[in-house]
Amino acid sequence: MSDEQMMTIREMCDMFDVTPRTLRFYEQKELLFPVREGQKRLFTRRDRARLKLILRGKRFGFSLEEIRQLLDLYDMGDQQHTQIARTYEIAQQRLDDLHKQRDELDAAISDLKDQLAWGERMLQQLQQKKAG
Protein backbone atom coordinates (compact mmCIF):
# COMPACT_ATOMS: atom_id res chain seq x y z
CA MET A 1 0.00 0.00 0.00
CA SER A 2 1.43 3.38 -0.94
CA ASP A 3 2.14 6.05 1.64
CA GLU A 4 -0.58 8.42 0.35
CA GLN A 5 -3.19 5.79 1.20
CA MET A 6 -1.93 5.56 4.79
CA MET A 7 -2.71 8.14 7.43
CA THR A 8 -1.08 8.82 10.77
CA ILE A 9 -3.06 8.96 13.97
CA ARG A 10 -2.86 12.78 13.88
CA GLU A 11 -4.22 12.90 10.33
CA MET A 12 -7.08 10.59 11.32
CA CYS A 13 -7.85 12.74 14.35
CA ASP A 14 -7.92 15.87 12.21
CA MET A 15 -10.01 14.28 9.46
CA PHE A 16 -12.65 12.76 11.75
CA ASP A 17 -12.49 15.19 14.68
CA VAL A 18 -11.67 12.47 17.20
CA THR A 19 -8.93 12.12 19.81
CA PRO A 20 -5.97 9.74 19.66
CA ARG A 21 -7.48 8.06 22.71
CA THR A 22 -10.66 7.35 20.71
CA LEU A 23 -8.67 5.73 17.92
CA ARG A 24 -6.67 3.63 20.38
CA PHE A 25 -9.93 2.60 22.09
CA TYR A 26 -11.44 1.44 18.80
CA GLU A 27 -8.22 -0.39 18.03
CA GLN A 28 -8.34 -2.09 21.44
CA LYS A 29 -11.96 -3.10 20.78
CA GLU A 30 -10.81 -4.59 17.46
CA LEU A 31 -12.87 -2.23 15.36
CA LEU A 32 -9.83 -0.66 13.68
CA PHE A 33 -6.65 -2.42 12.61
CA PRO A 34 -3.89 0.10 11.90
CA VAL A 35 -0.55 -1.03 10.56
CA ARG A 36 2.07 -0.76 13.28
CA GLU A 37 5.56 0.50 12.54
CA GLY A 38 7.21 0.47 15.95
CA GLN A 39 5.19 2.92 18.04
CA LYS A 40 3.68 4.51 14.94
CA ARG A 41 0.14 3.61 13.81
CA LEU A 42 -0.75 3.94 10.15
CA PHE A 43 -4.37 3.76 9.12
CA THR A 44 -5.47 2.33 5.79
CA ARG A 45 -8.33 3.36 3.53
CA ARG A 46 -10.28 0.46 5.04
CA ASP A 47 -9.67 1.86 8.56
CA ARG A 48 -10.96 5.24 7.40
CA ALA A 49 -14.12 3.65 5.98
CA ARG A 50 -14.63 1.64 9.16
CA LEU A 51 -14.14 4.71 11.38
CA LYS A 52 -16.67 6.64 9.32
CA LEU A 53 -19.19 3.84 9.87
CA ILE A 54 -18.33 3.55 13.57
CA LEU A 55 -18.90 7.26 14.13
CA ARG A 56 -22.14 7.23 12.16
CA GLY A 57 -23.35 4.19 14.11
CA LYS A 58 -22.50 5.85 17.43
CA ARG A 59 -24.34 8.99 16.36
CA PHE A 60 -27.43 6.90 15.65
CA GLY A 61 -27.13 5.19 19.03
CA PHE A 62 -25.87 1.78 17.91
CA SER A 63 -23.87 -0.08 20.53
CA LEU A 64 -20.21 -0.89 19.83
CA GLU A 65 -21.16 -4.57 19.70
CA GLU A 66 -23.81 -3.89 17.05
CA ILE A 67 -21.29 -1.86 15.08
CA ARG A 68 -18.70 -4.65 15.35
CA GLN A 69 -21.19 -7.23 14.13
CA LEU A 70 -22.17 -5.06 11.18
CA LEU A 71 -18.55 -4.37 10.24
CA ASP A 72 -17.76 -8.08 10.46
CA LEU A 73 -20.52 -8.83 7.94
CA TYR A 74 -18.61 -6.88 5.27
CA ASP A 75 -16.32 -9.84 4.57
CA MET A 76 -19.08 -12.41 4.00
CA GLY A 77 -18.57 -12.40 0.23
CA ASP A 78 -22.20 -11.73 -0.70
CA GLN A 79 -21.60 -8.23 -2.10
CA GLN A 80 -22.57 -6.79 1.27
CA HIS A 81 -26.18 -8.03 1.01
CA THR A 82 -26.17 -9.47 4.55
CA GLN A 83 -24.42 -6.40 5.96
CA ILE A 84 -26.85 -3.98 4.34
CA ALA A 85 -29.92 -6.03 5.29
CA ARG A 86 -28.80 -6.34 8.93
CA THR A 87 -27.87 -2.64 9.08
CA TYR A 88 -31.32 -1.77 7.75
CA GLU A 89 -32.97 -3.97 10.36
CA ILE A 90 -31.00 -2.47 13.27
CA ALA A 91 -31.47 1.05 11.93
CA GLN A 92 -35.24 0.54 11.68
CA GLN A 93 -35.33 -0.67 15.30
CA ARG A 94 -33.24 2.31 16.38
CA LEU A 95 -35.52 4.72 14.50
CA ASP A 96 -38.54 3.19 16.26
CA ASP A 97 -36.74 3.65 19.61
CA LEU A 98 -35.92 7.29 18.80
CA HIS A 99 -39.55 8.01 17.87
CA LYS A 100 -40.68 6.47 21.16
CA GLN A 101 -38.10 8.51 23.10
CA ARG A 102 -39.23 11.67 21.30
CA ASP A 103 -42.87 10.94 22.16
CA GLU A 104 -41.91 10.39 25.81
CA LEU A 105 -39.87 13.59 25.80
CA ASP A 106 -42.73 15.55 24.21
CA ALA A 107 -45.07 14.26 26.94
CA ALA A 108 -42.59 15.23 29.67
CA ILE A 109 -42.19 18.71 28.15
CA SER A 110 -45.96 19.15 28.04
CA ASP A 111 -46.29 18.02 31.67
CA LEU A 112 -43.53 20.37 32.77
CA LYS A 113 -45.14 23.30 30.93
CA ASP A 114 -48.41 22.52 32.72
CA GLN A 115 -46.62 22.47 36.09
CA LEU A 116 -44.88 25.77 35.31
CA ALA A 117 -48.22 27.35 34.36
CA TRP A 118 -49.72 26.09 37.62
CA GLY A 119 -46.73 27.44 39.56
CA GLU A 120 -47.06 30.81 37.86
CA ARG A 121 -50.77 30.99 38.76
CA MET A 122 -50.02 30.06 42.36
CA LEU A 123 -47.31 32.72 42.62
CA GLN A 124 -49.67 35.34 41.20
CA GLN A 125 -52.38 34.36 43.72
CA LEU A 126 -49.89 34.57 46.57
CA GLN A 127 -48.70 37.97 45.36
CA GLN A 128 -52.29 39.20 45.21
CA LYS A 129 -53.02 37.98 48.75
CA LYS A 130 -49.83 39.62 49.99
CA ALA A 131 -50.69 42.91 48.28
CA GLY A 132 -54.36 42.88 49.35
Residue pairs with C-beta under 8 A, 6 or more apart in sequence:
1 35
1 44
5 44
5 45
6 35
6 42
6 43
6 44
7 15
7 42
7 43
7 47
7 48
8 40
8 41
8 42
8 43
9 20
9 23
9 34
9 41
9 43
10 20
11 43
12 18
12 23
12 43
12 47
12 48
12 51
13 19
13 20
13 22
13 23
15 48
16 51
16 52
16 55
18 51
18 55
23 32
23 34
23 41
23 43
23 51
26 32
26 51
26 54
27 33
27 34
27 41
29 64
29 68
30 68
31 50
31 54
31 64
31 67
31 68
31 71
32 43
32 47
32 50
32 51
32 54
33 46
33 47
34 41
34 42
34 43
34 44
34 47
35 41
35 42
35 43
35 44
36 42
43 51
50 71
53 67
53 70
53 71
54 67
54 71
57 66
57 67
57 70
58 64
58 67
60 91
60 94
61 94
61 97
61 98
62 70
62 90
62 94
66 90
69 86
70 83
70 86
70 87
70 90
73 80
73 82
73 83
73 86
74 80
74 83
76 82
76 83
